[in-house]
Amino acid sequence: MPLFDPDEAEPVHVPQGKLPSYIKDHRKRLRERFMVGGPAALPDYEMLELVLFRAIPRQDVKPLARALLERFKDFNGVLSAPVPRLRDVSGVGEAVIAELKIVEAAAHRLARSRVMEKQVISSWDQLLDYCRTSMGHRETEQFRVLYLDRRNVLIADEEQARGTVDHVPVYPREVVKRALEVNASALILVHNHPSGDPTPSPADIEMTEKVREAAEALGMTLHDHLIVGRATELSFRAEGYL
């Protein structure tokens, strides 16, 4: 049974509710290729087709998949696109939006499960993956704080603020206050640059220094500040800003 009904886009006319053989066979072959070869065997538009199959059970979804990729650049960009912008794409309705956001939420939860309650030092690559997954394709800035205990185990991951395409308000006093509330001994700051360029601005550097000073005054350590772009990220610690 389809997950959603009725279909979202203009359906292909199918007598008695049966799929045309070319659509049915294509869907079967695509699923088989995915199960045998995994996601690496499929380009972005075919991965997106697999997601759209459930939302649009009786239509060729390839044109819609290509239209979404043309608008949002890649598979991750489609999943993380804001709902109002998704609605602007012809053929996208509530079932398609829900399916995309379910997959996005699943990806976030999986990535988060790999870093929560684990030592950051031993799971650094997974931490970077989590930051990329949750923030790398956002169209506005988001500021998060990762709170660590004395063993550098991640005990809390919290969004502190959201902003515009090039600015997010951050209040160092609130960051440190929350660290006290969760009994953290160290923290890592994370925010994204929707432009794709992770180079820190003078405001980023100034804010980081203020958080570091406030944390040290209370016996806490600021381990790092990560800026996430679309394709890469920058570590303040590695680049000598901390």
C-alpha positions in Angstrom: 0.0 0.0 0.0 1.3 3.5 -0.7 2.3 5.7 2.2 0.4 8.7 0.9 -2.7 9.0 -1.2 -3.7 10.7 -3.5 -0.6 11.3 -5.6 1.1 14.7 -5.4 1.8 15.5 -9.0 -0.2 15.0 -12.2 -0.5 11.2 -12.4 0.0 9.0 -15.4 -3.4 7.7 -16.5 -3.4 4.0 -15.4 -6.5 1.9 -16.0 -7.7 0.0 -12.9 -4.8 1.5 -10.8 -2.0 -0.6 -12.5 1.4 0.8 -13.2 2.5 0.9 -16.8 5.2 -1.8 -17.3 7.9 0.7 -18.1 7.4 2.5 -14.7 7.0 -0.8 -12.8 10.1 -2.4 -14.3 12.1 0.8 -13.8 11.2 0.9 -10.1 12.0 -2.8 -9.7 15.4 -2.5 -11.4 16.3 0.6 -9.4 15.5 -1.0 -6.1 17.5 -4.1 -7.1 20.5 -2.0 -8.0 20.3 -0.2 -4.7 20.1 -3.4 -2.7 23.0 -5.0 -4.6 25.3 -2.1 -5.0 24.2 0.2 -2.2 23.9 4.0 -2.5 27.3 4.3 -4.3 25.8 2.5 -7.3 23.2 5.2 -7.8 23.7 8.9 -8.9 21.8 11.5 -6.9 18.8 11.7 -9.2 18.2 7.9 -8.8 18.6 8.0 -5.0 16.0 10.8 -5.1 13.7 8.7 -7.3 13.8 6.0 -4.6 12.6 8.5 -2.0 9.9 9.9 -4.3 8.5 6.4 -5.2 6.7 6.2 -1.8 5.2 9.7 -2.1 4.1 9.3 -5.8 3.3 5.7 -6.4 1.8 5.9 -9.9 4.0 8.3 -11.9 7.4 8.6 -13.5 9.2 10.6 -10.9 12.5 11.1 -12.8 11.5 14.6 -14.1 10.6 15.7 -10.6 13.9 14.3 -9.2 15.8 16.2 -11.8 13.9 19.4 -11.2 14.6 19.2 -7.5 18.3 18.7 -8.1 18.4 21.5 -10.6 16.9 23.8 -7.9 18.8 22.6 -4.9 22.1 21.4 -6.4 22.5 17.9 -4.9 20.7 15.1 -2.9 21.6 16.6 0.5 20.5 20.0 -0.7 17.0 18.7 -1.6 16.6 16.9 1.7 17.5 20.0 3.7 15.7 22.6 1.6 13.3 24.8 3.5 9.7 23.7 3.1 8.5 27.0 1.5 11.1 26.6 -1.2 10.2 23.0 -1.8 6.6 24.0 -2.4 7.7 26.4 -5.1 8.8 23.4 -7.3 6.0 22.2 -9.6 4.8 18.7 -8.7 5.9 18.9 -5.0 3.0 18.6 -2.5 2.7 17.7 1.1 3.4 14.0 0.6 6.6 14.7 -1.2 7.7 17.2 1.4 6.8 14.8 4.3 8.8 12.0 2.7 11.9 14.2 2.1 11.8 15.5 5.7 11.4 12.0 7.1 14.5 10.9 5.3 16.4 14.1 6.5 15.3 13.5 10.1 16.4 9.9 9.9 19.8 10.9 8.6 20.2 13.5 11.4 19.3 10.9 14.1 21.6 8.3 12.8 24.5 10.7 12.6 23.7 12.1 16.1 23.6 8.6 17.6 27.2 8.0 16.5 28.5 10.9 18.6 26.2 11.3 21.6 27.7 9.9 24.9 31.0 9.1 23.1 34.4 10.5 23.6 34.9 13.3 21.1 38.6 12.5 20.6 37.9 8.9 19.5 34.8 9.8 17.4 36.1 13.1 15.7 35.4 11.9 12.2 31.8 10.9 13.1 31.4 14.3 14.8 32.4 16.1 11.7 30.0 13.9 9.7 27.2 14.8 12.1 27.9 18.6 11.8 28.0 18.3 8.0 24.7 16.3 7.9 22.8 18.6 10.3 24.2 22.0 9.1 26.2 21.8 5.9 23.3 22.6 3.5 21.2 25.0 5.6 20.4 28.3 3.9 20.6 30.4 7.0 23.1 30.4 9.8 22.7 28.2 12.8 24.8 28.2 16.0 25.1 25.0 18.1 27.1 24.2 21.2 28.4 20.7 22.0 28.8 20.2 25.8 31.3 17.7 27.1 32.0 16.2 30.5 35.4 15.8 32.2 36.1 12.7 30.1 35.4 14.7 26.9 32.2 12.7 26.4 29.5 14.5 24.5 26.6 15.0 26.9 24.5 17.6 25.2 24.1 19.1 21.7 21.9 22.2 21.6 21.0 24.8 19.1 21.5 28.2 20.6 20.4 30.5 17.8 19.3 30.8 14.3 20.0 33.8 12.0 20.1 35.1 8.5 22.1 34.0 5.5 25.2 35.7 6.9 24.6 36.4 10.6 23.5 34.6 13.8 23.3 36.3 17.2 25.4 34.6 19.9 25.5 35.6 23.5 28.6 34.2 25.3 27.0 34.6 28.7 24.1 32.3 27.7 26.4 29.7 26.3 28.4 29.5 29.5 25.3 29.6 31.7 23.9 26.6 29.9 27.2 24.8 30.3 26.8 25.2 34.1 23.2 23.9 33.9 24.3 20.6 32.2 27.4 20.3 34.3 29.8 20.5 31.4 33.5 20.8 31.7 34.3 21.7 28.1 32.5 22.8 24.9 32.8 23.0 21.2 31.1 25.7 19.2 29.7 24.9 15.8 28.0 27.1 13.2 27.5 27.0 9.4 28.3 29.5 6.6 25.5 29.2 4.0 27.8 30.8 1.5 29.9 27.6 1.5 33.1 29.3 2.5 34.1 28.3 6.1 36.6 31.2 6.5 35.8 32.9 9.9 34.7 36.5 9.8 36.1 39.1 12.3 32.8 38.8 14.2 33.3 35.0 14.4 36.8 35.4 15.8 35.7 38.1 18.3 32.7 36.0 19.6 34.9 32.9 20.0 37.4 34.8 22.1 34.6 36.1 24.3 33.2 32.6 24.8 36.7 31.3 25.6 37.3 34.0 28.2 33.9 33.4 29.8 34.4 29.6 29.9 37.9 29.8 31.4 36.7 32.2 34.1 34.5 29.3 35.3 37.1 26.6 34.9 35.8 25.3 31.5 37.7 24.6 28.3 36.7 25.7 24.8 38.1 22.9 22.7 37.3 24.2 19.3 35.0 26.2 17.1 34.0 24.5 13.9 32.6 26.4 10.9 30.8 24.2 8.5 30.6 24.9 4.8 28.9 22.9 2.0 32.0 20.9 1.1 34.4 21.4 4.0 34.8 22.8 7.5 37.3 24.9 9.4 38.6 24.2 12.9 39.7 27.2 14.9 42.1 25.0 16.8 43.7 23.6 13.7 44.0 27.0 12.0 45.6 28.7 15.1 42.6 30.9 16.1 42.5 29.1 19.5 
